[in-house]
Amino acid sequence: MVEKQEGRDVGPVRLDDPWCDALASGWGDRDGTGAPAPGGPLATGDGPTAGPSAGDIYLEVQRSEAFQEVRARYRRFVVPACAAFLVWYLAYVVAATTAPGLMARPVAGAVNVAMVAGLAQFLTTFLLTWAYARHARLRRDRAALDLRWDTQEMTRAVGR
């Protein structure tokens, strides 16, 4: 149960939520090595009959084809997007320093090429953020959530 702080009404923390797993975040570790806390849900006993540890389960998930696919989808979007944005940003900086005449050329009234390109930097930042969020929602979030639920089920099975 979470205590009330500064007059805010805070409800109880749900421990069955896969996004709020103390063991996955390391909070349930005794010494940060992946060993479960004494009396914790993964403290199943001693010796080789205790079954796989939470660390073993997470390593198994990391090696799975589904996890590798999620990571590959992430990399296929992030690497080209970062490279393109970096090239665009460096082109702006190089043009501003090496071609002041071009950047000072008026576009409309007092607005020049440098101002348009600078505002385009902001626009592309917002567009890239939108594209990343959309890609994550459509291509990765469901698969990542499924992996998370599977991992939680496996760690709960170990605790029984």
Backbone as JSON, one array per atom type, in Angstrom:
{
  "sequence": "MVEKQEGRDVGPVRLDDPWCDALASGWGDRDGTGAPAPGGPLATGDGPTAGPSAGDIYLEVQRSEAFQEVRARYRRFVVPACAAFLVWYLAYVVAATTAPGLMARPVAGAVNVAMVAGLAQFLTTFLLTWAYARHARLRRDRAALDLRWDTQEMTRAVGR",
  "N": [[0.84, -1.17, 0.0], [0.55, 2.22, -0.78], [1.57, 5.17, 0.83], [-0.19, 8.17, 1.74], [0.74, 11.28, 0.39], [1.35, 14.69, 0.68], [-1.37, 15.43, 0.57], [-2.47, 14.11, -1.61], [-4.49, 11.58, -3.0], [-3.54, 8.42, -3.2], [-3.75, 5.33, -4.71], [-3.54, 1.73, -4.07], [-0.58, -0.07, -5.06], [-0.5, -2.06, -7.91], [0.64, -5.26, -8.1], [0.46, -7.15, -10.05], [0.8, -6.04, -12.46], [2.47, -6.02, -15.5], [4.17, -4.0, -16.28], [5.17, -2.94, -14.03], [7.22, -4.33, -12.44], [8.96, -5.37, -9.77], [11.09, -7.17, -9.54], [12.1, -7.32, -12.14], [13.14, -4.79, -12.43], [15.19, -4.82, -10.66], [14.75, -4.22, -8.03], [13.98, -6.22, -6.34], [16.2, -7.63, -5.76], [18.75, -9.02, -3.68], [21.43, -8.21, -3.66], [21.86, -6.97, -6.06], [22.64, -8.79, -7.96], [20.88, -10.34, -9.26], [19.91, -12.31, -7.74], [17.13, -13.49, -5.89], [15.22, -11.65, -3.45], [15.18, -12.44, 0.07], [12.61, -14.64, 0.95], [11.08, -13.73, -1.12], [9.03, -13.83, -4.16], [10.43, -15.5, -5.87], [12.01, -17.06, -4.34], [12.57, -20.1, -4.07], [13.81, -22.18, -2.85], [16.76, -24.17, -2.15], [19.59, -25.44, -3.98], [19.98, -27.69, -6.86], [17.4, -28.45, -7.61], [15.74, -26.32, -7.52], [14.9, -25.0, -9.79], [14.71, -22.82, -12.73], [16.2, -19.55, -12.46], [15.1, -16.11, -12.13], [16.82, -14.57, -13.64], [17.76, -16.44, -15.49], [15.44, -16.89, -16.91], [14.96, -14.35, -18.07], [17.23, -14.18, -19.69], [16.68, -16.29, -21.43], [14.39, -15.29, -22.71], [15.55, -13.05, -23.92], [17.16, -14.28, -25.8], [15.29, -15.31, -27.49], [13.46, -15.72, -30.57], [11.33, -13.95, -30.99], [11.96, -11.74, -29.35], [14.34, -10.91, -30.57], [13.31, -10.12, -33.02], [11.73, -7.91, -32.29], [13.76, -6.18, -31.42], [15.17, -5.93, -33.83], [13.28, -4.64, -35.44], [13.15, -2.22, -34.09], [15.8, -1.25, -34.46], [15.86, -1.09, -37.27], [14.27, 1.12, -37.73], [15.29, 3.23, -36.07], [18.1, 3.58, -36.55], [18.41, 4.43, -39.38], [16.75, 6.72, -39.23], [17.98, 8.34, -37.27], [20.45, 8.74, -38.52], [19.67, 10.12, -40.86], [18.54, 12.43, -39.73], [20.76, 13.49, -38.4], [22.49, 14.04, -40.58], [20.93, 15.99, -41.87], [20.86, 17.99, -39.87], [23.64, 18.57, -39.62], [24.12, 19.47, -42.22], [22.7, 21.86, -42.19], [24.16, 23.31, -40.25], [26.72, 23.38, -41.45], [26.09, 24.74, -43.83], [25.29, 27.18, -42.76], [27.68, 28.14, -41.75], [29.52, 28.04, -43.86], [28.31, 29.09, -46.13], [27.26, 31.89, -45.99], [26.09, 33.8, -47.61], [24.14, 32.42, -49.1], [22.46, 31.6, -47.01], [21.57, 34.05, -46.1], [19.93, 34.95, -48.05], [16.9, 36.44, -48.99], [13.6, 35.15, -48.44], [10.87, 35.7, -48.03], [10.01, 38.83, -47.46], [11.38, 39.87, -44.44], [12.17, 37.38, -43.79], [14.57, 34.92, -44.14], [16.59, 32.38, -45.86], [18.04, 31.01, -43.87], [16.42, 31.32, -41.6], [14.12, 29.91, -42.38], [15.22, 27.35, -42.75], [16.12, 26.88, -40.13], [13.67, 26.86, -38.7], [12.61, 24.67, -39.96], [14.2, 22.7, -38.88], [13.09, 22.42, -36.31], [10.52, 21.57, -37.07], [11.11, 19.11, -38.36], [12.09, 17.72, -36.17], [9.78, 17.4, -34.58], [8.23, 15.94, -36.41], [9.78, 13.63, -36.69], [9.63, 12.64, -34.09], [6.87, 12.09, -33.95], [6.74, 10.14, -36.0], [8.37, 8.14, -34.89], [6.88, 7.43, -32.58], [4.56, 6.5, -33.79], [5.57, 4.35, -35.31], [6.51, 2.73, -33.23], [4.1, 2.15, -31.91], [2.65, 0.79, -33.91], [4.36, -1.25, -34.86], [5.97, -2.37, -32.81], [5.07, -2.22, -30.09], [2.92, -4.02, -29.37], [4.09, -6.56, -29.74], [6.23, -6.34, -27.94], [4.84, -6.03, -25.54], [3.54, -8.49, -25.43], [5.78, -10.16, -25.12], [6.6, -9.26, -22.63], [4.44, -10.0, -20.99], [4.62, -12.8, -21.3], [7.1, -13.25, -20.11], [6.5, -12.47, -17.5], [4.65, -14.45, -16.82], [6.29, -16.71, -16.89], [8.1, -16.13, -14.8], [6.33, -16.06, -12.66], [5.54, -18.72, -12.64], [7.86, -19.91, -11.78], [7.94, -19.04, -9.2], [6.01, -20.53, -7.93]],
  "CA": [[0.0, 0.0, 0.0], [1.3, 3.46, -0.87], [1.08, 6.15, 1.79], [-0.65, 9.46, 1.23], [1.74, 12.33, 0.5], [0.96, 16.02, 0.27], [-2.8, 15.55, 0.33], [-2.92, 13.38, -2.8], [-5.02, 10.26, -2.73], [-2.83, 7.45, -4.04], [-4.28, 3.98, -4.49], [-2.53, 0.69, -3.89], [0.22, -0.46, -6.23], [-0.85, -3.38, -8.41], [1.84, -6.03, -8.36], [0.26, -8.03, -11.19], [1.0, -5.24, -13.66], [3.77, -6.4, -16.05], [5.03, -2.83, -16.46], [5.63, -2.53, -12.71], [7.75, -5.54, -11.85], [10.11, -5.02, -8.94], [12.22, -8.06, -9.82], [12.68, -6.97, -13.43], [13.87, -3.54, -12.28], [16.3, -5.02, -9.75], [14.39, -3.84, -6.67], [13.79, -7.38, -5.51], [17.48, -8.3, -5.59], [19.46, -8.83, -2.43], [22.7, -7.51, -3.82], [21.98, -6.49, -7.42], [23.21, -9.82, -8.83], [19.82, -11.13, -9.86], [19.41, -13.26, -6.76], [15.9, -12.96, -5.32], [15.22, -11.22, -2.06], [14.74, -13.53, 0.95], [11.17, -14.74, 1.1], [10.42, -13.15, -2.28], [8.28, -14.8, -4.94], [11.29, -16.45, -6.57], [12.8, -17.8, -3.37], [11.91, -21.41, -4.12], [14.58, -23.21, -2.17], [18.18, -24.26, -2.48], [20.03, -26.61, -4.71], [19.68, -27.78, -8.28], [16.0, -28.72, -7.88], [14.98, -25.08, -7.34], [14.38, -24.56, -11.09], [15.42, -21.67, -13.31], [16.07, -18.28, -11.75], [14.54, -15.03, -12.94], [17.86, -14.2, -14.6], [17.75, -17.45, -16.56], [14.23, -16.66, -17.72], [15.17, -13.16, -18.88], [18.2, -14.53, -20.74], [15.97, -17.12, -22.41], [13.55, -14.38, -23.5], [16.44, -12.23, -24.74], [17.65, -15.11, -26.91], [14.17, -15.8, -28.29], [13.28, -15.12, -31.9], [10.39, -12.83, -30.87], [12.69, -10.6, -28.81], [15.26, -10.45, -31.61], [12.51, -9.43, -34.03], [11.39, -6.58, -31.75], [14.99, -5.37, -31.46], [15.49, -5.64, -35.23], [12.34, -3.6, -35.89], [13.61, -0.97, -33.47], [17.02, -0.79, -35.14], [15.55, -0.73, -38.67], [13.72, 2.47, -37.76], [16.08, 4.22, -35.35], [19.41, 3.86, -37.17], [18.28, 5.33, -40.53], [16.15, 8.0, -38.84], [19.02, 9.14, -36.62], [21.45, 9.12, -39.53], [19.09, 11.15, -41.72], [18.4, 13.68, -38.98], [22.11, 14.02, -38.16], [22.95, 14.62, -41.84], [20.16, 17.21, -42.07], [21.34, 18.98, -38.91], [25.0, 18.98, -39.99], [24.01, 20.26, -43.45], [22.27, 23.19, -41.77], [25.28, 23.97, -39.57], [27.76, 23.63, -42.45], [25.61, 25.8, -44.73], [25.28, 28.44, -42.01], [29.05, 28.62, -41.55], [30.31, 28.14, -45.1], [27.58, 29.79, -47.19], [26.42, 32.92, -45.38], [25.33, 34.49, -48.66], [22.95, 31.6, -49.37], [21.58, 31.61, -45.84], [21.03, 35.41, -45.94], [19.03, 35.25, -49.17], [15.52, 36.61, -48.52], [12.57, 34.26, -48.97], [9.66, 36.52, -48.03], [10.19, 39.97, -46.55], [12.55, 39.76, -43.58], [12.45, 35.95, -43.57], [15.6, 34.45, -45.08], [16.78, 30.93, -45.97], [18.49, 30.5, -42.58], [15.26, 31.24, -40.7], [13.28, 28.81, -42.85], [15.92, 26.09, -42.44], [16.1, 26.72, -38.67], [12.33, 26.43, -38.32], [12.46, 23.31, -40.49], [14.83, 21.8, -37.9], [12.06, 22.13, -35.3], [9.47, 20.79, -37.71], [11.56, 17.72, -38.57], [12.18, 17.08, -34.85], [8.43, 16.97, -34.22], [7.82, 14.88, -37.34], [10.51, 12.41, -36.34], [9.04, 12.14, -32.85], [5.59, 11.49, -34.32], [7.0, 8.92, -36.77], [8.87, 7.13, -33.97], [5.77, 6.97, -31.75], [3.67, 5.72, -34.66], [6.25, 3.09, -35.62], [6.51, 1.92, -32.02], [2.73, 1.7, -31.66], [2.18, -0.15, -34.94], [5.29, -2.32, -35.19], [6.73, -2.97, -31.71], [4.46, -2.22, -28.76], [2.15, -5.24, -29.11], [5.03, -7.68, -29.6], [6.98, -6.14, -26.7], [3.94, -6.32, -24.43], [3.38, -9.95, -25.39], [7.01, -10.7, -24.5], [6.59, -8.89, -21.21], [3.48, -10.88, -20.32], [5.19, -14.15, -21.28], [8.16, -13.24, -19.1], [5.86, -12.45, -16.19], [4.07, -15.76, -16.58], [7.38, -17.64, -16.58], [8.63, -15.84, -13.45], [5.32, -16.48, -11.68], [5.57, -20.17, -12.58], [9.03, -20.27, -10.99], [7.63, -18.74, -7.8], [5.02, -21.46, -7.35]],
  "C": [[0.89, 1.24, 0.0], [0.71, 4.47, 0.09], [0.68, 7.43, 1.09], [0.46, 10.49, 1.43], [1.17, 13.62, -0.04], [-0.5, 16.09, -0.17], [-3.32, 14.81, -0.89], [-3.4, 12.0, -2.39], [-4.39, 9.28, -3.71], [-3.34, 6.07, -3.7], [-3.17, 2.97, -4.3], [-1.8, 0.38, -5.19], [-0.19, -1.87, -6.63], [0.41, -4.14, -8.76], [1.68, -7.0, -9.52], [0.44, -7.3, -12.51], [2.38, -5.57, -14.24], [4.7, -5.22, -16.26], [5.6, -2.36, -15.13], [6.14, -3.76, -11.98], [9.01, -5.22, -11.08], [11.31, -5.9, -9.25], [12.89, -7.71, -11.14], [13.5, -5.69, -13.32], [15.04, -3.68, -11.33], [15.96, -4.69, -8.32], [14.25, -5.04, -5.76], [15.09, -8.13, -5.25], [18.05, -8.01, -4.22], [20.66, -7.92, -2.63], [22.92, -7.04, -5.26], [22.52, -7.53, -8.4], [22.14, -10.64, -9.54], [19.27, -12.16, -8.91], [18.16, -12.68, -6.1], [16.07, -12.56, -3.87], [14.73, -12.38, -1.19], [13.23, -13.49, 1.12], [10.39, -14.18, -0.07], [9.75, -14.23, -3.11], [9.15, -15.81, -5.68], [12.18, -17.24, -5.62], [12.17, -19.18, -3.22], [12.68, -22.5, -3.41], [16.02, -23.2, -2.62], [18.45, -25.48, -3.33], [19.55, -26.64, -6.14], [18.21, -28.04, -8.59], [15.14, -27.47, -7.8], [14.4, -24.58, -8.66], [15.12, -23.33, -11.58], [15.19, -20.41, -12.49], [15.45, -17.26, -12.68], [15.55, -14.59, -14.0], [17.92, -15.15, -15.77], [16.56, -17.23, -17.5], [14.43, -15.45, -18.61], [16.2, -13.4, -19.98], [17.55, -15.37, -21.82], [15.09, -16.24, -23.31], [14.42, -13.53, -24.42], [16.95, -13.0, -25.95], [16.53, -15.55, -27.86], [14.07, -15.05, -29.62], [12.35, -13.91, -31.84], [11.09, -11.58, -30.35], [13.65, -10.03, -29.86], [14.53, -9.69, -32.71], [12.11, -8.03, -33.55], [12.61, -5.66, -31.81], [15.35, -5.0, -32.9], [14.56, -4.57, -35.78], [12.74, -2.23, -35.34], [14.81, -0.41, -34.22], [16.75, -0.37, -36.58], [14.93, 0.65, -38.78], [14.71, 3.49, -37.22], [17.39, 4.56, -36.06], [19.27, 4.75, -38.4], [17.71, 6.69, -40.15], [17.17, 8.89, -38.16], [20.07, 9.61, -37.62], [20.91, 10.24, -40.42], [18.98, 12.48, -40.98], [19.77, 14.3, -38.72], [22.67, 14.67, -39.42], [22.24, 15.95, -42.09], [20.63, 18.32, -41.14], [22.74, 19.49, -39.29], [25.0, 19.8, -41.28], [23.6, 21.69, -43.13], [23.43, 23.96, -41.14], [26.39, 24.31, -40.58], [27.34, 24.75, -43.4], [25.63, 27.15, -44.02], [26.68, 29.0, -41.85], [29.82, 28.83, -42.84], [29.62, 28.91, -46.21], [26.68, 30.86, -46.61], [25.59, 33.69, -46.4], [24.04, 33.74, -48.99], [21.96, 31.7, -48.21], [20.93, 32.98, -45.63], [20.05, 35.78, -47.05], [17.58, 35.34, -48.68], [14.56, 35.64, -49.22], [11.26, 35.04, -49.11], [9.84, 37.64, -47.0], [11.48, 39.82, -45.77], [12.95, 38.31, -43.3], [13.45, 35.49, -44.63], [15.7, 32.92, -45.04], [17.18, 30.33, -44.62], [17.33, 30.36, -41.61], [14.34, 30.08, -41.1], [13.92, 27.47, -42.5], [15.94, 25.84, -40.93], [14.74, 26.26, -38.18], [12.05, 25.02, -38.83], [13.13, 22.29, -39.58], [13.82, 21.42, -36.82], [10.97, 21.24, -35.87], [9.9, 19.33, -37.89], [11.74, 16.99, -37.23], [10.81, 16.57, -34.43], [7.94, 15.85, -35.13], [8.51, 13.56, -37.02], [9.96, 11.8, -35.05], [7.71, 11.47, -33.13], [5.8, 10.16, -35.05], [7.51, 7.8, -35.87], [7.73, 6.56, -33.13], [4.81, 6.1, -32.57], [4.28, 4.36, -34.98], [6.23, 2.17, -34.41], [5.12, 1.33, -31.77], [2.3, 0.61, -32.64], [3.07, -1.38, -35.11], [5.94, -3.04, -33.99], [5.96, -3.12, -30.41], [3.71, -3.52, -28.45], [3.09, -6.42, -28.89], [5.82, -7.56, -28.3], [6.1, -6.44, -25.49], [3.69, -7.82, -24.31], [4.6, -10.62, -24.75], [7.02, -10.44, -23.0], [5.64, -9.79, -20.44], [4.01, -12.3, -20.22], [6.26, -14.27, -20.2], [7.56, -13.27, -17.7], [5.27, -13.81, -15.84], [5.14, -16.78, -16.2], [7.94, -17.39, -15.19], [7.63, -16.2, -12.38], [5.33, -17.99, -11.52], [6.75, -20.65, -11.74], [8.72, -20.07, -9.51], [6.67, -19.7, -7.14], [5.64, -22.71, -6.81]]
}
